[in-house]
């Protein structure tokens, strides 16, 4: 027989735990199903040395600190996973691990979910599976070349890779950090740099996450037709501003967009200088906004003129490669830090856009009782991040409770 509950939350990561807290506060009976362990992606789909990109005082839920860490330290990935387990225990979240939801359909008065542990029916269903569902690996490099290829989710450490140079494709947080780690290990590294932003990790004594807060960036709404680019930022080594010129000064070869492969030769786009300049504009934009805020508010923060001094462009930027012979330069591995696609094959309800993203208004689907949380730009820029998803979950739990009340009143 089917197990019947009021609200089913699918996913036991940061989004699912946040939903459980806010549903519990409102007295909404619910169940959280997680196919592996709580916060599993932090454990098994990230490299060994990964730490949070924001400091511990910021990258957390409001009601629990990392009491064993300096507030300005960057939490290791295993500590982050443990944090969510501790949080789930603190709020007595009804999480059931090791249960995968394989299919959902609408039935009278709600939904029917097929799972690896039987059938669950519910009045409301919240998808809390997050944004990082299906790794994207471009089909550019033929397997016949004998080069080991993996997505950044499969990379663990330099020793895992075969001997030789490494090509890293993607210059967001994952790509830039992995490329830096490989370079520090003594590898020859080629990094394909795409469009990106790169905020200063700290400026005038404040963390970049603090500046994004006071400048209103976390509250920014998605702009139709405006492409939102990846951010190169790193909490590694105590937190460092990502500087691709500095990478090049240490021997890394920067490349433009990775293109088609003919034989062993990969075509390289002519956009490297443009992408580096775009990252600089983002960087100086944060500095300018911070300086303007200090001037307007009279905050007593030390000036930092040296932050505006950038090294000259390296030769690989001024004289960029337009092709790379993967065999000739000894590339033994390629790491694709190229992002993710969504995978809602288990949830064939409602509408999805051309990118496979669900159509919703602030996480509220067109299908009554169906909700989404943890997606990029769900309500604002902060939505997919730890503290941002907590606030979105509060709003969605409020909508569920209000819907209950409306149904009760309608029933008389």
Secondary structure, DSSP 8 states (H G I E B T S, - for coil): --EEEEEEEE--SHHHHHHHHHHHHTT--EEEEESSSTTHHHHHSS-TT-B-SS-TTTSS-TT---TTS-TTS--BHHHHHHHHHHHHHHTT--EEES--EEEEEEETTEEEEEETTEEEEEEEEEE---S--EE---S-S-GGG--EEEETTT---GGGS-SSEEEEE--SHHHHHHHHHHHHTT--EEEE--SEE---SEETTEEHHHHHHHTT-TT----TT----EE--B-GGG-B---HHHHHHTT-EEE--EEEEETTEEEE-S-HHHHHHHHHHHHHHHHHHHHHHHHHHT------GGGG------HHHHT--SEEETTTTTEEEEEE---EE---TT---S-B-TTS-B-EETTEESSTTEEE-S-TTSSSGGGGSHHHHHHHHHHHHHHHHHHHHHHHHHT-
